[in-house]
Amino acid sequence: ASADAAPPPPARAPGAYATRDKLWIYCQFDGLDAHEEAWSKTAAYRLLNETSLGSVLETVGVPLLERLVAWLPNRKINGEEAVTIIKHLARKGFVLTSNADPGAPDGTRLVVVLRQAVTKDAKPVFGRLIGSIMHPSAKPKLERKEGRVLVVVPPAEGEDEAKTPGWVWWADGEDLVIGLSHPGAADAVLATLDGKLPSVE
């Protein structure tokens, strides 16, 4: 009970996840909550929060996203939940990095960090999002590396592992880290978090 009540670890700086080593792309969006005072003074904020525009966009977006999520291999979310995910990312932010990586099939390591996606409130919908992009035939397995528990998602049955080696995800504090290019993408992120590789911070 005392462990459950323990406060979450301090949030990492966004750039802590990205190494400068062979970096190609670094995209960081802090989220609107990080600039709440400035955001609340904009015309866009007033349109979305003080007029009917926000509710209209949400009403229109739900059926559009309902069609989009229908293409997910193992759909577990609906259009309304997809809107919730987009609103969360707009508020909390995300990080996307791409580095040269000889171990990846196309020579590129792609990592996405969804900020505060594993908090008590956000975890259920993001858990369903992760489940939605896992192929039903894939059998995920747990691996422990550098004191973390990683979920390694292998390729679907019948896929060429050399071309589609699978992917990996894990929770780091309140953030959700996803290595999309191949499971080995986790190694560079963990090394960066542990100070073994230089980060962009």
Helices and strands as residue ranges (DSSP letters): H 2-5, G 14-17, E 23-29, G 32-35, H 36-40, H 43-50, H 53-69, H 79-92, E 94-100, E 108-114, H 123-133, E 141-145, E 148-153, E 167-172, E 175-179, H 185-193
